[in-house]
Structure formats: structure tokens, C-alpha cells
Amino acid sequence: MSAEGALRFARYAYPPNALGYCGPDGADAMLEEGAEVEIGRRARLFEGAWVYLEFLADALGLSDPLATEVVEAYWVGADVLDTLDPAALVARLEVGFATQGGGTWRTASDRARAHHSFQVFEVYPWAGLLRAGRAPGPAVNVLDRCRIRSGVVTDVDGEHVSVTSSVLEWQDLQLRPGEPVSERARWSTDGLTLIEPPRVDDLVSLHWDWVCEVISPEQAETVLRLEESQRDAVGLSAVG
């Protein structure tokens, strides 16, 4: 198992785990020093992410679903995603997500990608609720927080930072990033963290209320491109 891959998985998986949305109880165990083996054990209990990681590892001819390139492809994105058979991914999901209701993933054999944005916009039911005319507030908030997004650090205040980032907005039956706003995010909790202290002007990736890591402009563009593709796929960028 790649120790760096395990740590990188935890950087993105910790926030929804800490909020109780996915993975086993006791999220802070992933933040302890030397927790790589424990992270590897816990990663297998993230029923959503692990299916994609296994699929990517198999496609890349790797035996380790936590290899760094596998984790990078799932959370951030990579060129390999465009070379994999969407129908094969859906077939794998039909086994792994046999009891998963809602979403559009079962009909996505022409477009499925082993990327977190696919999980957010096509496996979870929130995008479908928007298209069905449900009240946008809860759905838009979850889609915005659950997706991976980028922002620029403008201030560091202890275990929190201020970040300038675009928040998803629902306007004219379309879901799209609004103008950048300032938001507050954590990079550490009770002295536990998986990254070096952020600095002003760092470009970072965000998941829920958590700073995952410093990323490059190219990685930020990849994340946005894949998200835009998923919003288009479910009709949230061109409805009406």
C-alpha cells in the first residue's frame, strides 16, 4: 500500500467522514501521526469511493487501489479518466451499488467517469431533485459542499483560513458557479492535520469545510472541467 496515496485519500475523505456522511465512525483516527495503515483499513469501508479506486487500479494494472495516481485520478482528475470504458464502470457500479437508489448512473454507460464529480452529480439523488423541481436550497448546498472545488487562501487564522472560492448558484433553472466569495474553512482540528499550514495566496482544493491540499492551476482547471461535464450530463447547465 502506498503510504502517500493513503494520506492523500484521507485528505479528501476526512471531511465527509467527520460529518457522518460516509465511512466508519472515528474519523479523527485518520489524522493521527503514522495512521497510514489505519487509513488503508478504513478506506475499504468508504463504499462509494472504494469502488472507483478498485476500478481505476485494475484499469491501470496496479494492485494497490491507494496508489497515488489512482487517488489523484478519483479526487482531482487525470487524463486516464478519458481512456476508460464508461460501460465497464457502470457494470462495476451495478455490483458495488446494487442497493443504491436514485441518481442517473445506471443510464450513464456512454459517459461514466471514475471521478468524484460523477459520484456527486450522477450517483447521489440531489441533481435529480433539482430537475424534478424540488426546492433548490438543500440540494444546491449539498452539491456545492460535496464537490471538490478550488480557492485561494486570503488569510490564516489558527486552524482556519479564509478562502476566495466560487459557490454554486441556482439561477434560471441552471446550476453554475457564482462570483467568487470569501468563505471560512478548516485545515486542522485540535492540532491534528494532514497538510502543512496553508499560506496566503496558496491555491487549495476544498471538500465540505476542509482544506484538502495545495494544488496547481492545472489541477484546479481539471477539477472544474470534470465538474462542468457532469453538470452538462445531467442537464443542470442547460435546462429550460
C-alpha positions, 0 to 999 in steps of 0.5 A: 500500500502506498503510504502517500496515496493513503494520506492523500485519500484521507485528505479528501475523505476526512471531511465527509467522514467527520460529518457522518456522511460516509465511512466508519465512525472515528474519523479523527483516527485518520489524522493521527501521526503514522495512521497510514495503515489505519487509513488503508483499513478504513478506506475499504469501508468508504463504499462509494469511493472504494469502488472507483479506486478498485476500478481505476487500479485494475484499469491501470494494472496496479494492485494497490487501489491507494496508489497515488495516481489512482487517488489523484485520478478519483479526487482531482482528475487525470487524463486516464479518466478519458481512456476508460470504458464508461460501460465497464464502470457502470457494470462495476457500479451495478455490483458495488451499488446494487442497493443504491437508489436514485441518481442517473448512473445506471443510464450513464454507460456512454459517459461514466467517469471514475471521478468524484464529480460523477459520484456527486452529480450522477450517483447521489439523488440531489441533481435529480431533485433539482430537475424534478423541481424540488426546492433548490436550497438543500440540494444546491448546498449539498452539491456545492459542499460535496464537490471538490472545488478550488480557492485561494487562501486570503488569510490564516487564522489558527486552524482556519483560513479564509478562502476566495472560492466560487459557490454554486448558484441556482439561477434560471433553472441552471446550476453554475458557479457564482462570483467568487466569495470569501468563505471560512474553512478548516485545515486542522482540528485540535492540532491534528492535520494532514497538510502543512499550514496553508499560506496566503495566496496558496491555491487549495482544493476544498471538500465540505469545510476542509482544506484538502491540499495545495494544488496547481492551476492545472489541477484546479482547471481539471477539477472544474472541467470534470465538474462542468461535464457532469453538470452538462450530463445531467442537464443542470447547465442547460435546462429550460 
